[in-house]
Structure formats: C-alpha cells, structure tokens
Amino acid sequence: MKTRFLLPHGQGARLTRSDLIDFEQLLKDSIHAFLPFTGYSLFFPASLPEEMRTGNGFSPSTALHLSNENKILLPLFLRGEFLGVFVAKGVKMRTSKGLLANMAGMAELCLEKLLLIKAGRTDPLTGMLNRDCFLAELSREIELIRDCIGPGGEMSCQLPAYRACMGVVIARVESLADMQREHGYAFADKVMQDLAKTMRDMCPDQSVAARYDENVFTMLLPGALSSACHKTARVLAARLDSVVFSKNMLGERVSPKISAGSVAYPNDLDGALFELPPMEQARIILQRAHLAADAAKALGPGRAFAFGRILREGGRITQSLPGNRIMVNLGRNVNAREGCRFLVRGNGKNNGSNGSGPVEPKGEIVLLEVMEDTGMAEVVLLGDPLTPLEQGDRLTLADERMASPMPEVVGQDASLLLPDPVTGLHGYQNFVLAASMAARDVDEFSLAMVRLSLTADKNPETYLAKAEELACLAADLGRDLFGNKVLGGRLSLAGAAFFHPALPPEDAQQAYSEYRSRVMDKAGVDTVVGIAYHPCLTFAKTDIFDNARKALEYARLLEAPRIGVFDTLALNISADKLSLTNDLYGAMEEYKRSLLLDETNTLARVSLGICQARLGHYDQAKRLFEQVCADEPDNHMALYNLGYASQRLGDLSSAKDAFRACLKVNPDHVDSIIRLGRAAEEEGALDVAENYFQSAAMLGDGHALAPRYLARLCIKQDRKDQAKDHLHQALTRDPNDALSLHLLAKLYLDHGEDAAIAVSFARQSVALRPDRKPFWMELARAFEAQGKIDQAHTALAKTAEM
C-alpha cells in the first residue's frame, strides 16, 4: 500500500490516522471480539464529537449508542490523542453508561495492541521499518514477481509487465563510525534520525523504506525498471550526502559520507538463483546492493552505482602476480565469466588525466579464472611497455568491436600464434583467432569448452599452482584423446577449449564422456563440458563460441555426466534468461531457433506464445497455443493460455471451453476457475460467478486472488461491508493491488464516508497504475469531495491526455 514509515521522526512509538487505515482489518477484528456487529466504517473528524465527551479527567470520552440506527460509535483515543471514530453497524444490544464507557476503554486497548504490533515492525531510532520486516516485504514482492514471469511453474500470459519487476536501493552512511568516535553516539543518532526524515520526504509513493542495519537505509521500489531504480539511487545519494549538521556553538559542520547501490529484479539475478526460496533471493539482492554501494564508494562520497554496471565499468585491479597475471575484484557474484575482456584505464591519480575527457587505455586483459568474489586475468597487451598495470586501475568491459580485430590477422597462418610452452594451449585470445582461421577451411566442425572444478584457496600462489596443474592435465588429456595436433586454448585457469574439424556432435559427446572419466580418475575433480557444432541452423561460423558458452551454461545445470550439447534445451535456457529480463524480442528469437531445432518442443512453443501475448499479439499467441493443444491435449499450461488469449480476442465461448478443458486435466488450476467466474460475471450470472470465486479461494494461491473478484461482485450486489472485507483481505496479501485500492476509494466515495481515506486509496492506485484513466477519474472525484477543486482539475486534466 502506501510508503511505510511507521514511526514519525523524534516522537517515539505512536499511532497515526494513516496507521489506522493500514491496520483497518486488524482493528475491525479486535473490536468485533467484544462488540458483535454486521458492518463498520471509520471516519476522522477534526475533533471528538460533543456527544462523546465525558467532561471528567478520568476518561475523556465514551461510546455513543444510536439505538434507532443500531449503531455504536467508538472513540479511538490512545494516550490522550484523538485519532478517529469507529462506527459499528447492525448492533443489537442493550447498553448503559458504564458499559459504553468500558467499550471506549476496550477500544483503547485495541489501539495499544496495534501500537505493539507497529513497534515490533519498526526501528526505534528512526521510525522506519526494521530489517526483518523489510526482508518479509521484499520476499513477498519476489514471490509475486515469480508468479508473474513464466516460464517455470505455472506460466501465464495474462500478467502485466509492470508487475514483473522491482528495484532495491541501499544508502550506506560510510562515516557513521567516524562520527560516533569523534562526536559521540548521541550526535550520530541525531544524524541518522535527520537522514531518515530526509529519506522519508524523498521516497516515491508505494515504496517501502527501512533501516536495514546500523548505517544502512534500504528502499523497495515495486514495479520499478532498472533505469528508474538507478535514478532514485543517484538522487538519494546526492541528497543525503548534501545534508550538513552543526556540531556545536562554534558552528563546526559535519557531513555524512553516503554511498548508494541499486539492484533491479529480475534483471540482476539469473540461472539457478531463481529456484531459491524468496527469502534467500531477498538476502542475495541486498548483498548485491552492497556490492554496488562498494563500487560507488570507490568513486567518492555522494555517488551511486547500479549492480548491472559493475561488470561493465566497476572493476578494478587488486593485485599484480608473476607470469603476466593480475587479480581483479570481479567474480561470479557480479556475473563475470571466463573469457571476458576488459580495457584497463588508470585510476585518475597518476595517469596525467585532468578529467576533461576519456582516459587512454593502458592495456587489455582477459579473465582466465573466476572465483566467487575475485578473478584472475591475463594481460593480453600493454599500450606502453613502460607503463605497467597497477593496483587500483579501472576496468571497462571491452565492446566486441573494440577488441583486437580479426582483420589484422587475416592472411596469417594459425601456426604463427604460438601456444603456451608449459601447457601447449593457446591463450584465450590467440585461440579465438586460431580457431576462426582454421574454421575458414572446413565446412563441418565442433567446438568444446571444458571446465575443471577448482577449489578456492586464499593464497593466490597456491591457487595459481593448482590451476596450472589442472590446465596441464586438461591439455594432456585432450592430446591423448584427439591427437597431438588438436587445436586447444585456455578457457580459464582450470579449463580448456578444443577445436575439432569434421567431428559430429554425437561423436564429440561420446569422446568427452571418456574425457570426464579420465579427469576424475587422475585428479578426482568434476568436469563440465559444453559442445557446439557447425553447420547449425543459420548460425555463422563465428557464432560457435557463443553457442558453446550456451551449451556450457546448460551443462552446469545437468547432473552427471555434465555434458551439454548445443540443442533446443540450451536455447530454451538462453531464451528464459532473456525473458526474465523483459527482453521479449530477444527471447522470441531464441524460442524460434529452439523450435527450428526441435519442432516438438512444446515448452518453447508455449513460451513463445506467452511472449507474443505479453506484447499484445493475441491472435499469433492463440495460434501457437492451438498447435500445442492439438499435439498435447492434456497440456494444461497451453489450455489455460489458449483460453486467456481467446478471452482477450473477445471469443468468450472458446475461452470457456479452454478453461474447462484445463480443469479436466488439472482440477486445482486456480486461474482457470477465476477466469470462468469472470466470464459468468460478464454474462450477468453473478451467483454462478460467486461460486467459482469461492471455489478458487479454497485452493492454493486462490486465497490471494479471489477476494478482489468477490469484492467486485459484492459491489454490484450493493453489499458494501462485505466488499470492504474482501478488498482488505486482498490488500493484506498484496499491498500493491492497484485495482483493490481503486475499488476501496470508490466504495468510500459512493457511500459518503471520509473523503480523506478515499483520497489516500485513490492516490496509491494512481501511483501504481498511472496508465489507468478510471483511477485518475476516481482521484479527481475524491479531491472534489474533499473540497480541493484545483487538485481535482489537475487529476481530470491527466485523463484528457489518455
């Protein structure tokens, strides 16, 4: 729902009127425990109505019984502060003055309960959400997004793209420990409180902010794309860093040093990480946000960095090693891979740059081995032999067009590219050139990439020695199996790549199965192999390196023997990764290639249809789903998505047939039940629709989906109180349900209840879905009910632009 800062700065634990809106369902249940009623409402007068005043100092208020209307009005007082009035409707009981006074006291106890709940969710110093609560919010958002983005699990093309992403921003106060040491803990606490207030004023609607650690603030941005997430981080870092505090009467000025990092989900996670539980993913996201903040810290105070940019421009040299090798701060945790090439630039201190233009590269490196948080690289070339690469030099991921270009070696013989004298393998750069030249002379060939498991070691020299030992083993086994003249290269410190003219992929797979067995016998380590081949579809010869990497990624997901051949499944995995980052056109191309390799791959066809539907091409999506259903009549994913596409095309009869067929295959398919309910609702069969929605609520995730639809039915049947209950249930499970917020605002306005609450709900719905014209119209109506005519006109002007 709304941005959650539950305790105002500097005032300790207290409830506010906005808290009552957030906790409305819980407040209703607490009061219902001692006062049975059939309906209720909340309203917030400026002061306590005169009829409810007692005039004594012991109890400032009493409940008011309107017997002719079967209502009891409960004053909501907490610790002497008037918050509002709870109206219990449909009350049938006799009362006395003493009982009414006691009811007012019991209502205050209910507020005390809410205050305790609130205190358990917040940081006592700043009033922001605490660490555990923020992780819970983040985990829930991850779960919602996972439900949105297929493939994997229950895929659906109905889910809107705006819901399938989010951003996380952290702002780290790097100087907190220094402030505590130099100026005292009380002053440092005051700084953190003021920074929290500044952050509170800056946060966008619907964001969730928290104090995650002693010196770390976090912000969750539901629905935010990576660009918006990074922009928020930049603005936040600059604003917080500019806050200046006066220490004493002499006017000593203290400024915090802020570093900010941002992570976009799902863009910045990939592979097996999506299979982890939501809470585990949440912690990984926060850890990656810290990595981004580390990169920002290296740039200086008041800077922000996006996790997705670390690999491209956040790397630095950390150590020089013998043998033309260096260590860098890029590892698997920032998605670095063996073979990545980087341009090296000076750190700006001693390179003669005045900062007015780009710094000339000092050289080029290629990653040989990637560990968890570091990598080892080989120096490919130096711009000036008299200017060595140094610790702190910055790395920029080299664009393929900026790499050492192949045309310079055209016409050369591959034998001129001399291999390493120890292993007999070419360096990665030379191998790419040698293999490219060798491929020009043959029509059929295969390329295998081999990775041997290398145990991490804190001592770089020990690690390097072990890597060299495994690299020699990889090279020797390659020569034993494929002959002394086999063209091989270093894929990584403990890996190799081999070029095989005229070797079919089936024979290559069998040969590398023997290769794996020999590695296990000699070194006792596991081996992962990726094999690509040419010709394959319309791929050019130079595409084989990229295809072999896709096969290697596929092999990493397999159980032993971990040998992946570039095939339809490897393309599926590549397409899935593109789909998860919302690169739908790129994903569609990969799915189409997957189908060209295997036209019976129904998973690829369904996934392609989902991408088409997400782009609004429902007719094309429908044809794809029909093909799958014709081949596999029991494919419930295809049946459901066929129904959805038909419904969006206006073919309600075909849609219902598809949903019913889906339920025959999978009787517990919640989405199909809800879709049938929606169809019945559109046809005016409200009782039938309610039965469908109630059935869905009893199954799986239906308890989270059904309340919104039940509320719509109740509104049509003028059952206002039941509609409110259902909508509050929906918001309890998903605070960012824009439609439920919109319907609540409409309910409050239609029945003449407090316009301030309606404005709050309408604002939140518009913040979540600014593209929905009815939401803006409801916001304008709410402003008008509040008497804010200018703001109402502004909201109406928005609708004219749509």
VENGI-V219945 format. One record per backbone hydrogen bond with DSSP energy under -1.0 kcal/mol. NH is the residue of the N-H (numbers start at 1). CO is the residue of the C=O. E is the energy in kcal/mol with one decimal. If there is no record, write none. Layout:
nh={NH;NH}
co={CO;CO}
e={E;E}
//
This chain:
nh={7;11;20;21;22;23;24;27;28;29;30;31;32;34;35;38;39;41;43;52;53;54;62;63;64;66;69;71;72;73;74;76;78;81;83;85;86;87;88;89;91;100;101;102;103;104;105;106;107;108;109;110;111;112;113;114;115;116;117;118;119;120;121;123;127;129;130;134;135;136;137;138;139;140;141;142;143;144;145;146;147;149;155;163;164;166;167;168;169;170;171;172;173;174;174;176;179;180;181;182;183;188;189;190;191;192;193;194;195;196;197;198;199;200;201;202;203;207;208;210;211;212;213;216;217;218;219;220;221;223;224;229;230;231;232;233;234;235;236;237;238;239;240;241;242;243;245;247;251;254;259;260;261;262;263;265;268;269;273;274;275;276;281;282;283;284;285;286;287;288;289;290;291;292;293;294;295;296;297;298;299;302;305;307;309;310;313;314;317;318;319;321;326;327;328;329;332;333;334;335;336;339;340;342;343;344;345;362;363;364;365;366;367;368;369;371;375;376;377;378;379;380;381;383;387;392;393;394;395;396;397;398;402;409;412;416;417;418;420;424;426;431;432;433;434;435;436;437;438;439;441;445;446;447;448;449;450;451;452;453;463;464;465;466;467;468;469;470;471;472;473;474;475;476;477;478;479;480;481;482;483;486;489;490;493;495;496;497;498;499;500;502;503;508;509;510;511;512;513;514;515;516;517;518;519;520;521;522;523;528;529;530;531;532;534;539;543;544;547;548;549;550;551;552;553;554;555;556;557;558;563;564;566;571;572;573;574;575;576;577;578;579;580;582;583;584;587;588;589;590;591;592;593;594;595;596;597;598;601;602;605;606;607;608;609;610;611;612;613;614;615;616;617;618;621;622;623;624;625;626;627;628;629;630;631;632;635;636;639;640;641;642;643;644;645;646;647;648;649;650;651;652;655;656;657;658;659;660;661;662;663;664;665;666;669;670;673;674;675;676;677;678;679;680;681;682;683;684;685;686;689;690;691;692;693;694;695;696;697;699;702;704;705;706;710;711;712;713;714;715;716;717;718;719;723;724;725;726;727;728;729;730;731;732;733;734;737;738;741;742;743;744;745;746;747;748;749;750;751;752;753;758;759;760;761;762;763;764;765;766;767;768;769;772;776;777;778;779;780;781;782;783;784;785;786;787;788;789;792;793;794;795;796;797;798;799;800;802}
co={127;8;16;17;18;19;21;23;24;25;26;27;28;31;31;89;89;87;85;49;50;60;52;100;73;71;66;66;88;64;86;84;81;78;76;43;74;41;72;39;70;96;97;98;99;100;101;102;103;104;105;106;107;108;109;110;111;112;113;114;115;116;118;128;123;209;121;130;131;132;133;134;135;136;137;138;139;140;141;142;143;145;153;160;161;265;221;263;219;261;217;259;215;172;257;173;175;176;177;178;179;184;185;186;187;188;189;190;191;192;193;194;195;196;197;198;199;204;220;218;129;216;216;213;171;210;169;208;167;165;221;225;226;227;228;229;230;231;232;233;234;235;236;237;238;240;254;252;248;245;172;303;170;305;168;166;264;266;270;271;272;273;277;278;279;280;281;282;283;284;285;286;287;288;289;290;291;292;293;294;296;258;260;262;306;307;309;310;393;327;327;325;377;319;375;316;371;372;331;332;331;367;337;365;396;363;394;344;344;381;342;378;340;376;376;374;328;369;326;366;324;364;364;362;384;317;390;345;315;343;312;341;399;406;409;413;414;416;425;420;488;427;428;429;430;431;432;433;434;435;438;534;500;532;498;530;496;528;494;526;459;460;461;462;463;464;465;466;467;468;469;470;471;472;473;474;475;476;477;478;479;483;497;426;368;492;450;489;448;487;446;444;500;504;505;506;507;508;509;510;511;512;513;514;515;516;517;518;519;451;562;449;564;447;445;536;540;541;543;544;545;546;547;548;549;550;551;552;554;555;561;529;531;567;568;569;570;571;572;573;574;575;576;579;578;582;583;584;585;586;587;588;589;590;591;592;593;594;598;600;601;602;603;604;605;606;607;608;609;610;611;613;612;616;617;618;619;620;621;622;623;624;625;626;627;628;632;634;635;636;637;638;639;640;641;642;643;644;645;647;646;650;651;652;653;654;655;656;657;658;659;660;661;662;666;668;669;670;671;672;673;674;675;676;677;678;679;681;680;684;685;686;687;688;689;690;691;692;693;696;699;701;701;702;706;707;708;709;710;711;712;713;715;714;719;720;721;722;723;724;725;726;727;728;729;730;734;736;737;738;739;740;741;742;743;744;745;746;747;749;748;754;755;756;757;758;759;760;761;762;763;764;765;769;772;773;774;775;776;777;778;779;780;781;782;784;783;787;788;789;790;791;792;793;794;795;796;799}
e={-2.8;-1.5;-1.4;-1.4;-2.1;-2.9;-1.1;-2.8;-2.6;-2.2;-2.2;-2.3;-2.4;-1.4;-2.0;-2.2;-1.6;-1.5;-2.0;-1.8;-1.6;-1.2;-2.1;-1.2;-2.3;-2.9;-1.3;-1.9;-2.1;-3.2;-3.3;-2.8;-2.1;-1.6;-3.0;-2.6;-2.8;-3.0;-2.9;-3.6;-2.5;-2.6;-2.2;-2.2;-2.4;-1.7;-1.7;-2.6;-2.3;-1.6;-1.7;-1.9;-1.7;-2.2;-2.0;-1.9;-2.4;-2.2;-2.2;-2.7;-2.7;-1.9;-1.2;-3.5;-2.5;-1.2;-2.5;-2.3;-2.5;-2.0;-2.3;-2.8;-2.7;-2.2;-2.1;-2.2;-2.3;-2.1;-2.2;-2.7;-1.6;-2.1;-1.0;-1.1;-1.4;-2.2;-1.6;-2.6;-2.6;-2.6;-2.7;-3.3;-3.2;-1.3;-2.4;-1.4;-2.5;-2.6;-2.1;-2.8;-2.8;-1.8;-2.6;-2.0;-2.1;-2.3;-2.4;-2.3;-2.6;-2.3;-2.1;-2.4;-2.6;-2.5;-2.0;-1.1;-1.6;-1.5;-2.0;-2.4;-2.4;-1.3;-1.6;-1.2;-2.6;-2.8;-2.3;-2.9;-3.3;-1.8;-1.7;-2.4;-2.4;-2.2;-2.2;-2.0;-2.5;-2.5;-2.7;-2.6;-2.3;-2.4;-2.7;-2.2;-1.0;-1.0;-2.9;-3.5;-1.9;-3.2;-2.0;-2.2;-2.0;-1.8;-2.5;-2.8;-2.8;-2.0;-1.5;-1.4;-1.6;-1.3;-2.3;-2.5;-1.8;-1.9;-2.5;-2.1;-2.3;-2.4;-2.1;-1.9;-1.6;-2.1;-2.2;-2.3;-1.9;-2.0;-2.5;-1.5;-1.1;-2.7;-1.6;-3.0;-1.7;-1.5;-3.0;-2.7;-2.2;-2.6;-1.4;-2.8;-2.2;-3.1;-2.6;-1.8;-3.1;-2.5;-1.7;-2.0;-2.0;-2.6;-1.8;-2.5;-3.0;-2.7;-3.0;-4.0;-1.0;-2.3;-2.4;-2.1;-2.6;-2.9;-1.9;-2.6;-1.8;-2.9;-2.9;-2.7;-2.3;-2.3;-1.6;-3.3;-2.6;-3.1;-1.9;-2.2;-2.6;-2.4;-2.9;-2.6;-1.8;-2.5;-2.4;-2.0;-1.5;-1.3;-3.0;-2.4;-2.3;-2.9;-2.3;-1.8;-3.1;-3.3;-2.0;-2.1;-2.4;-2.1;-1.1;-2.1;-2.6;-2.7;-2.4;-2.9;-3.6;-2.6;-2.6;-2.4;-2.5;-2.8;-2.3;-2.3;-2.4;-2.4;-1.9;-2.2;-2.6;-2.4;-1.9;-2.8;-2.3;-2.8;-2.6;-1.7;-2.1;-2.5;-2.3;-2.5;-1.7;-1.5;-2.4;-2.9;-1.0;-1.4;-1.9;-2.3;-2.4;-2.7;-3.0;-3.0;-1.0;-2.3;-2.5;-1.8;-2.5;-2.5;-1.1;-1.4;-1.8;-2.3;-1.7;-2.1;-2.1;-2.3;-2.2;-2.4;-2.9;-2.5;-2.5;-2.6;-2.9;-2.6;-2.6;-2.1;-1.3;-1.5;-2.5;-2.4;-1.7;-1.9;-2.2;-2.2;-2.5;-2.2;-2.5;-1.8;-1.2;-1.5;-2.1;-3.2;-3.2;-2.0;-1.9;-2.3;-2.0;-2.8;-2.9;-1.9;-1.6;-2.7;-2.3;-1.8;-2.4;-1.7;-2.3;-2.5;-1.9;-1.7;-2.7;-2.4;-2.1;-2.4;-2.1;-1.9;-1.8;-1.7;-1.8;-1.7;-1.6;-2.9;-2.4;-2.4;-2.2;-2.3;-2.1;-2.3;-2.6;-2.6;-1.2;-1.8;-2.7;-1.5;-2.2;-2.7;-1.7;-1.7;-2.4;-2.5;-1.9;-1.8;-2.5;-2.1;-1.7;-3.4;-2.0;-1.2;-2.2;-2.5;-2.3;-2.2;-2.1;-2.4;-2.6;-2.4;-2.4;-2.3;-1.4;-1.3;-2.4;-1.4;-1.9;-2.4;-2.0;-2.2;-2.4;-2.5;-2.2;-2.2;-1.9;-1.6;-1.4;-2.9;-1.8;-1.2;-1.6;-2.4;-2.4;-2.2;-2.0;-2.4;-2.2;-2.3;-2.3;-2.4;-1.5;-1.4;-2.2;-1.7;-2.3;-2.5;-1.9;-2.0;-2.5;-2.7;-2.2;-2.4;-2.0;-1.8;-3.2;-1.5;-1.1;-3.2;-2.4;-2.3;-1.7;-1.8;-2.4;-2.3;-2.0;-1.8;-1.4;-3.4;-2.1;-2.5;-2.1;-2.4;-2.5;-2.6;-2.0;-2.2;-2.3;-1.9;-1.5;-2.0;-1.5;-1.3;-2.0;-2.3;-2.6;-2.2;-2.1;-2.2;-2.5;-2.4;-2.0;-2.9;-1.6;-1.5;-2.6;-1.4;-2.5;-2.0;-2.4;-2.8;-2.7;-1.8;-2.2;-2.1;-2.3;-1.8;-2.4;-1.7;-1.2;-2.1;-2.1;-1.9;-2.4;-2.1;-2.2;-2.5;-2.3;-2.1;-1.4;-1.1;-2.6;-1.3;-1.8;-2.4;-1.9;-2.2;-2.3;-2.2;-1.2;-1.1;-1.3;-1.2}
//
